[in-house]
Amino acid sequence: MFIAQNSQPVQVSFLGWHGRFPRAVALLASAASAGVTAAGIGSARIVRLRRAAVIEPMTPDLGHGRVNDTVEIPAVEAMSVGEVNQNVARLAE
């Protein structure tokens, strides 16, 4: 339907190229070239960010002077609700 409604020839001039094409072909070619350009720019940006991430890893320093230290977390025993309430009451005294 799009091609049938946009079959009138139009003059196209771009960077020294000149020609007459059906309007539908000119519109589809311009949309496709815009998509390829955007994909190329986006891909270049992603590659640049990945290279920067490899060079400078975004790992937090835990304050020990070394990166990627592990932190030991002590085990916690399970308590019933009654035991929790007793401990809270004891702490409040």
N, CA, C and O atoms as a GROMACS GRO file, in nm:
protein
  372
    1MET      N    1   0.082  -0.118   0.000
    1MET     CA    2   0.000   0.000   0.000
    1MET      C    3   0.088   0.126   0.000
    1MET      O    4   0.062   0.220  -0.075
    2PHE      N    5   0.191   0.125   0.086
    2PHE     CA    6   0.282   0.240   0.094
    2PHE      C    7   0.348   0.267  -0.041
    2PHE      O    8   0.356   0.382  -0.084
    3ILE      N    9   0.395   0.162  -0.107
    3ILE     CA   10   0.464   0.178  -0.235
    3ILE      C   11   0.366   0.225  -0.342
    3ILE      O   12   0.402   0.308  -0.425
    4ALA      N   13   0.245   0.174  -0.341
    4ALA     CA   14   0.147   0.214  -0.441
    4ALA      C   15   0.108   0.361  -0.427
    4ALA      O   16   0.086   0.429  -0.527
    5GLN      N   17   0.101   0.411  -0.304
    5GLN     CA   18   0.062   0.550  -0.283
    5GLN      C   19   0.177   0.647  -0.304
    5GLN      O   20   0.153   0.766  -0.323
    6ASN      N   21   0.301   0.601  -0.300
    6ASN     CA   22   0.416   0.689  -0.312
    6ASN      C   23   0.503   0.650  -0.430
    6ASN      O   24   0.625   0.634  -0.417
    7SER      N   25   0.441   0.635  -0.546
    7SER     CA   26   0.515   0.591  -0.665
    7SER      C   27   0.560   0.708  -0.753
    7SER      O   28   0.626   0.684  -0.854
    8GLN      N   29   0.528   0.832  -0.717
    8GLN     CA   30   0.568   0.946  -0.799
    8GLN      C   31   0.720   0.963  -0.794
    8GLN      O   32   0.779   0.954  -0.686
    9PRO      N   33   0.784   0.987  -0.907
    9PRO     CA   34   0.929   1.005  -0.906
    9PRO      C   35   0.967   1.140  -0.843
    9PRO      O   36   0.899   1.240  -0.862
   10VAL      N   37   1.078   1.138  -0.769
   10VAL     CA   38   1.130   1.260  -0.708
   10VAL      C   39   1.278   1.272  -0.742
   10VAL      O   40   1.347   1.172  -0.761
   11GLN      N   41   1.326   1.396  -0.748
   11GLN     CA   42   1.467   1.422  -0.774
   11GLN      C   43   1.542   1.412  -0.642
   11GLN      O   44   1.505   1.476  -0.544
   12VAL      N   45   1.649   1.332  -0.639
   12VAL     CA   46   1.729   1.313  -0.519
   12VAL      C   47   1.872   1.355  -0.550
   12VAL      O   48   1.931   1.309  -0.647
   13SER      N   49   1.927   1.444  -0.466
   13SER     CA   50   2.067   1.487  -0.478
   13SER      C   51   2.131   1.473  -0.342
   13SER      O   52   2.083   1.530  -0.244
   14PHE      N   53   2.240   1.396  -0.336
   14PHE     CA   54   2.308   1.375  -0.208
   14PHE      C   55   2.457   1.354  -0.233
   14PHE      O   56   2.496   1.260  -0.302
   15LEU      N   57   2.539   1.440  -0.178
   15LEU     CA   58   2.685   1.432  -0.188
   15LEU      C   59   2.733   1.409  -0.332
   15LEU      O   60   2.818   1.324  -0.358
   16GLY      N   61   2.678   1.485  -0.423
   16GLY     CA   62   2.721   1.474  -0.562
   16GLY      C   63   2.646   1.370  -0.642
   16GLY      O   64   2.666   1.363  -0.763
   17TRP      N   65   2.564   1.290  -0.581
   17TRP     CA   66   2.485   1.192  -0.653
   17TRP      C   67   2.352   1.257  -0.690
   17TRP      O   68   2.293   1.328  -0.608
   18HIS      N   69   2.307   1.234  -0.810
   18HIS     CA   70   2.179   1.287  -0.855
   18HIS      C   71   2.101   1.175  -0.921
   18HIS      O   72   2.158   1.090  -0.988
   19GLY      N   73   1.972   1.176  -0.901
   19GLY     CA   74   1.890   1.074  -0.966
   19GLY      C   75   1.744   1.096  -0.939
   19GLY      O   76   1.705   1.177  -0.854
   20ARG      N   77   1.663   1.024  -1.013
   20ARG     CA   78   1.518   1.028  -0.993
   20ARG      C   79   1.475   0.887  -0.949
   20ARG      O   80   1.505   0.787  -1.015
   21PHE      N   81   1.406   0.884  -0.839
   21PHE     CA   82   1.360   0.758  -0.783
   21PHE      C   83   1.215   0.772  -0.742
   21PHE      O   84   1.168   0.883  -0.718
   22PRO      N   85   1.142   0.661  -0.734
   22PRO     CA   86   1.008   0.668  -0.676
   22PRO      C   87   1.017   0.716  -0.530
   22PRO      O   88   1.112   0.684  -0.459
   23ARG      N   89   0.919   0.793  -0.488
   23ARG     CA   90   0.921   0.851  -0.353
   23ARG      C   91   0.933   0.742  -0.246
   23ARG      O   92   1.004   0.762  -0.148
   24ALA      N   93   0.867   0.630  -0.263
   24ALA     CA   94   0.874   0.522  -0.164
   24ALA      C   95   1.016   0.470  -0.150
   24ALA      O   96   1.062   0.443  -0.038
   25VAL      N   97   1.087   0.454  -0.262
   25VAL     CA   98   1.225   0.405  -0.258
   25VAL      C   99   1.314   0.506  -0.187
   25VAL      O  100   1.399   0.468  -0.106
   26ALA      N  101   1.295   0.635  -0.218
   26ALA     CA  102   1.376   0.738  -0.154
   26ALA      C  103   1.351   0.742  -0.004
   26ALA      O  104   1.446   0.756   0.074
   27LEU      N  105   1.226   0.731   0.039
   27LEU     CA  106   1.195   0.734   0.182
   27LEU      C  107   1.250   0.611   0.254
   27LEU      O  108   1.307   0.622   0.362
   28LEU      N  109   1.233   0.494   0.194
   28LEU     CA  110   1.284   0.372   0.257
   28LEU      C  111   1.436   0.372   0.263
   28LEU      O  112   1.494   0.326   0.362
   29ALA      N  113   1.502   0.422   0.159
   29ALA     CA  114   1.649   0.427   0.159
   29ALA      C  115   1.699   0.524   0.265
   29ALA      O  116   1.798   0.496   0.333
   30SER      N  117   1.632   0.638   0.281
   30SER     CA  118   1.676   0.734   0.383
   30SER      C  119   1.654   0.679   0.523
   30SER      O  120   1.738   0.699   0.611
   31ALA      N  121   1.543   0.608   0.545
   31ALA     CA  122   1.518   0.548   0.676
   31ALA      C  123   1.620   0.438   0.706
   31ALA      O  124   1.668   0.427   0.819
   32ALA      N  125   1.652   0.357   0.606
   32ALA     CA  126   1.749   0.250   0.627
   32ALA      C  127   1.888   0.307   0.655
   32ALA      O  128   1.959   0.256   0.741
   33SER      N  129   1.927   0.412   0.582
   33SER     CA  130   2.059   0.470   0.607
   33SER      C  131   2.066   0.536   0.744
   33SER      O  132   2.171   0.534   0.808
   34ALA      N  133   1.957   0.596   0.789
   34ALA     CA  134   1.954   0.653   0.924
   34ALA      C  135   1.967   0.544   1.029
   34ALA      O  136   2.037   0.562   1.129
   35GLY      N  137   1.902   0.431   1.008
   35GLY     CA  138   1.913   0.320   1.102
   35GLY      C  139   2.052   0.262   1.109
   35GLY      O  140   2.102   0.231   1.217
   36VAL      N  141   2.116   0.248   0.993
   36VAL     CA  142   2.253   0.195   0.989
   36VAL      C  143   2.349   0.292   1.058
   36VAL      O  144   2.438   0.250   1.132
   37THR      N  145   2.330   0.422   1.034
   37THR     CA  146   2.414   0.523   1.099
   37THR      C  147   2.398   0.520   1.250
   37THR      O  148   2.497   0.522   1.323
   38ALA      N  149   2.275   0.515   1.298
   38ALA     CA  150   2.249   0.511   1.442
   38ALA      C  151   2.306   0.384   1.505
   38ALA      O  152   2.363   0.390   1.614
   39ALA      N  153   2.292   0.271   1.438
   39ALA     CA  154   2.347   0.145   1.490
   39ALA      C  155   2.499   0.150   1.496
   39ALA      O  156   2.559   0.101   1.591
   40GLY      N  157   2.561   0.210   1.394
   40GLY     CA  158   2.707   0.222   1.394
   40GLY      C  159   2.757   0.310   1.507
   40GLY      O  160   2.853   0.274   1.575
   41ILE      N  161   2.693   0.424   1.527
   41ILE     CA  162   2.733   0.514   1.636
   41ILE      C  163   2.709   0.448   1.772
   41ILE      O  164   2.794   0.458   1.861
   42GLY      N  165   2.596   0.381   1.788
   42GLY     CA  166   2.567   0.313   1.914
   42GLY      C  167   2.664   0.200   1.943
   42GLY      O  168   2.707   0.182   2.056
   43SER      N  169   2.699   0.124   1.839
   43SER     CA  170   2.795   0.014   1.858
   43SER      C  171   2.932   0.067   1.896
   43SER      O  172   2.999   0.009   1.982
   44ALA      N  173   2.974   0.176   1.833
   44ALA     CA  174   3.103   0.236   1.867
   44ALA      C  175   3.104   0.282   2.012
   44ALA      O  176   3.205   0.267   2.081
   45ARG      N  177   2.994   0.338   2.058
   45ARG     CA  178   2.984   0.385   2.197
   45ARG      C  179   2.991   0.267   2.294
   45ARG      O  180   3.059   0.276   2.396
   46ILE      N  181   2.923   0.159   2.263
   46ILE     CA  182   2.925   0.041   2.350
   46ILE      C  183   3.065  -0.018   2.358
   46ILE      O  184   3.112  -0.053   2.466
   47VAL      N  185   3.133  -0.029   2.244
   47VAL     CA  186   3.270  -0.082   2.243
   47VAL      C  187   3.361   0.007   2.327
   47VAL      O  188   3.443  -0.044   2.403
   48ARG      N  189   3.345   0.137   2.313
   48ARG     CA  190   3.427   0.231   2.391
   48ARG      C  191   3.403   0.215   2.541
   48ARG      O  192   3.498   0.215   2.620
   49LEU      N  193   3.277   0.201   2.581
   49LEU     CA  194   3.246   0.183   2.723
   49LEU      C  195   3.298   0.050   2.776
   49LEU      O  196   3.345   0.043   2.890
   50ARG      N  197   3.290  -0.055   2.696
   50ARG     CA  198   3.340  -0.186   2.741
   50ARG      C  199   3.491  -0.183   2.757
   50ARG      O  200   3.544  -0.240   2.853
   51ARG      N  201   3.561  -0.117   2.665
   51ARG     CA  202   3.706  -0.105   2.678
   51ARG      C  203   3.743  -0.026   2.802
   51ARG      O  204   3.839  -0.061   2.871
   52ALA      N  205   3.670   0.080   2.830
   52ALA     CA  206   3.697   0.160   2.949
   52ALA      C  207   3.670   0.078   3.075
   52ALA      O  208   3.742   0.092   3.174
   53ALA      N  209   3.569  -0.007   3.074
   53ALA     CA  210   3.536  -0.088   3.191
   53ALA      C  211   3.644  -0.193   3.215
   53ALA      O  212   3.670  -0.228   3.330
   54VAL      N  213   3.707  -0.243   3.111
   54VAL     CA  214   3.814  -0.341   3.126
   54VAL      C  215   3.939  -0.273   3.181
   54VAL      O  216   4.009  -0.330   3.265
   55ILE      N  217   3.966  -0.152   3.136
   55ILE     CA  218   4.085  -0.080   3.181
   55ILE      C  219   4.068  -0.036   3.326
   55ILE      O  220   4.161  -0.052   3.405
   56GLU      N  221   3.953   0.019   3.362
   56GLU     CA  222   3.926   0.064   3.498
   56GLU      C  223   3.804  -0.007   3.552
   56GLU      O  224   3.692   0.044   3.538
   57PRO      N  225   3.820  -0.124   3.615
   57PRO     CA  226   3.704  -0.194   3.667
   57PRO      C  227   3.635  -0.111   3.775
   57PRO      O  228   3.700  -0.044   3.855
   58MET      N  229   3.505  -0.118   3.776
   58MET     CA  230   3.427  -0.039   3.873
   58MET      C  231   3.401  -0.121   3.998
   58MET      O  232   3.285  -0.140   4.037
   59THR      N  233   3.506  -0.171   4.063
   59THR     CA  234   3.495  -0.250   4.184
   59THR      C  235   3.520  -0.160   4.303
   59THR      O  236   3.621  -0.089   4.306
   60PRO      N  237   3.433  -0.162   4.402
   60PRO     CA  238   3.452  -0.072   4.516
   60PRO      C  239   3.570  -0.115   4.603
   60PRO      O  240   3.598  -0.234   4.618
   61ASP      N  241   3.637  -0.018   4.661
   61ASP     CA  242   3.743  -0.044   4.757
   61ASP      C  243   3.677  -0.052   4.894
   61ASP      O  244   3.606   0.040   4.933
   62LEU      N  245   3.699  -0.159   4.966
   62LEU     CA  246   3.632  -0.179   5.094
   62LEU      C  247   3.706  -0.113   5.209
   62LEU      O  248   3.672  -0.136   5.325
   63GLY      N  249   3.806  -0.032   5.180
   63GLY     CA  250   3.875   0.041   5.284
   63GLY      C  251   3.995  -0.032   5.340
   63GLY      O  252   4.060   0.020   5.432
   64HIS      N  253   4.028  -0.148   5.289
   64HIS     CA  254   4.142  -0.225   5.338
   64HIS      C  255   4.265  -0.204   5.252
   64HIS      O  256   4.370  -0.263   5.277
   65GLY      N  257   4.253  -0.117   5.150
   65GLY     CA  258   4.365  -0.094   5.062
   65GLY      C  259   4.375  -0.195   4.950
   65GLY      O  260   4.459  -0.182   4.861
   66ARG      N  261   4.290  -0.296   4.953
   66ARG     CA  262   4.289  -0.396   4.848
   66ARG      C  263   4.151  -0.402   4.786
   66ARG      O  264   4.050  -0.384   4.854
   67VAL      N  265   4.147  -0.426   4.658
   67VAL     CA  266   4.019  -0.437   4.589
   67VAL      C  267   3.974  -0.583   4.592
   67VAL      O  268   4.056  -0.674   4.589
   68ASN      N  269   3.846  -0.603   4.599
   68ASN     CA  270   3.784  -0.736   4.595
   68ASN      C  271   3.806  -0.815   4.724
   68ASN      O  272   3.808  -0.938   4.719
   69ASP      N  273   3.823  -0.749   4.839
   69ASP     CA  274   3.829  -0.821   4.966
   69ASP      C  275   3.692  -0.881   4.994
   69ASP      O  276   3.589  -0.825   4.956
   70THR      N  277   3.691  -0.993   5.060
   70THR     CA  278   3.564  -1.052   5.100
   70THR      C  279   3.537  -1.014   5.244
   70THR      O  280   3.630  -0.998   5.323
   71VAL      N  281   3.413  -1.001   5.277
   71VAL     CA  282   3.373  -0.963   5.412
   71VAL      C  283   3.305  -1.084   5.476
   71VAL      O  284   3.213  -1.142   5.419
   72GLU      N  285   3.353  -1.120   5.594
   72GLU     CA  286   3.293  -1.233   5.665
   72GLU      C  287   3.169  -1.185   5.738
   72GLU      O  288   3.173  -1.086   5.811
   73ILE      N  289   3.060  -1.255   5.719
   73ILE     CA  290   2.934  -1.223   5.787
   73ILE      C  291   2.906  -1.337   5.884
   73ILE      O  292   2.891  -1.452   5.842
   74PRO      N  293   2.898  -1.305   6.015
   74PRO     CA  294   2.876  -1.413   6.112
   74PRO      C  295   2.738  -1.475   6.094
   74PRO      O  296   2.642  -1.409   6.053
   75ALA      N  297   2.729  -1.603   6.127
   75ALA     CA  298   2.602  -1.673   6.118
   75ALA      C  299   2.508  -1.624   6.228
   75ALA      O  300   2.552  -1.592   6.339
   76VAL      N  301   2.382  -1.620   6.197
   76VAL     CA  302   2.280  -1.575   6.293
   76VAL      C  303   2.190  -1.693   6.321
   76VAL      O  304   2.143  -1.763   6.231
   77GLU      N  305   2.167  -1.714   6.451
   77GLU     CA  306   2.080  -1.825   6.488
   77GLU      C  307   1.934  -1.783   6.473
   77GLU      O  308   1.899  -1.668   6.496
   78ALA      N  309   1.851  -1.877   6.436
   78ALA     CA  310   1.709  -1.850   6.422
   78ALA      C  311   1.645  -1.842   6.560
   78ALA      O  312   1.674  -1.924   6.647
   79MET      N  313   1.559  -1.743   6.580
   79MET     CA  314   1.488  -1.727   6.708
   79MET      C  315   1.339  -1.722   6.682
   79MET      O  316   1.293  -1.680   6.576
   80SER      N  317   1.265  -1.766   6.781
   80SER     CA  318   1.121  -1.756   6.770
   80SER      C  319   1.079  -1.614   6.802
   80SER      O  320   1.159  -1.535   6.852
   81VAL      N  321   0.956  -1.581   6.775
   81VAL     CA  322   0.904  -1.447   6.802
   81VAL      C  323   0.910  -1.418   6.952
   81VAL      O  324   0.939  -1.306   6.992
   82GLY      N  325   0.882  -1.518   7.034
   82GLY     CA  326   0.888  -1.499   7.180
   82GLY      C  327   1.029  -1.466   7.227
   82GLY      O  328   1.047  -1.379   7.312
   83GLU      N  329   1.129  -1.534   7.172
   83GLU     CA  330   1.268  -1.506   7.209
   83GLU      C  331   1.309  -1.366   7.166
   83GLU      O  332   1.381  -1.297   7.239
   84VAL      N  333   1.264  -1.323   7.050
   84VAL     CA  334   1.294  -1.188   7.003
   84VAL      C  335   1.233  -1.086   7.098
   84VAL      O  336   1.299  -0.989   7.136
   85ASN      N  337   1.108  -1.108   7.136
   85ASN     CA  338   1.041  -1.014   7.229
   85ASN      C  339   1.112  -1.010   7.363
   85ASN      O  340   1.126  -0.902   7.421
   86GLN      N  341   1.158  -1.124   7.414
   86GLN     CA  342   1.231  -1.126   7.541
   86GLN      C  343   1.362  -1.047   7.528
   86GLN      O  344   1.396  -0.970   7.617
   87ASN      N  345   1.434  -1.066   7.420
   87ASN     CA  346   1.559  -0.994   7.401
   87ASN      C  347   1.537  -0.843   7.388
   87ASN      O  348   1.616  -0.764   7.440
   88VAL      N  349   1.430  -0.804   7.320
   88VAL     CA  350   1.399  -0.661   7.307
   88VAL      C  351   1.363  -0.603   7.442
   88VAL      O  352   1.405  -0.492   7.475
   89ALA      N  353   1.286  -0.677   7.521
   89ALA     CA  354   1.247  -0.630   7.653
   89ALA      C  355   1.370  -0.617   7.743
   89ALA      O  356   1.381  -0.521   7.818
   90ARG      N  357   1.462  -0.712   7.735
   90ARG     CA  358   1.586  -0.707   7.813
   90ARG      C  359   1.671  -0.587   7.774
   90ARG      O  360   1.730  -0.522   7.860
   91LEU      N  361   1.679  -0.558   7.645
   91LEU     CA  362   1.758  -0.444   7.599
   91LEU      C  363   1.695  -0.310   7.638
   91LEU      O  364   1.765  -0.211   7.657
   92ALA      N  365   1.562  -0.309   7.650
   92ALA     CA  366   1.493  -0.184   7.683
   92ALA      C  367   1.507  -0.149   7.831
   92ALA      O  368   1.484  -0.034   7.868
   93GLU      N  369   1.544  -0.244   7.917
   93GLU     CA  370   1.555  -0.219   8.062
   93GLU      C  371   1.674  -0.133   8.094
   93GLU      O  372   1.698  -0.102   8.210
   0.00000   0.00000   0.00000
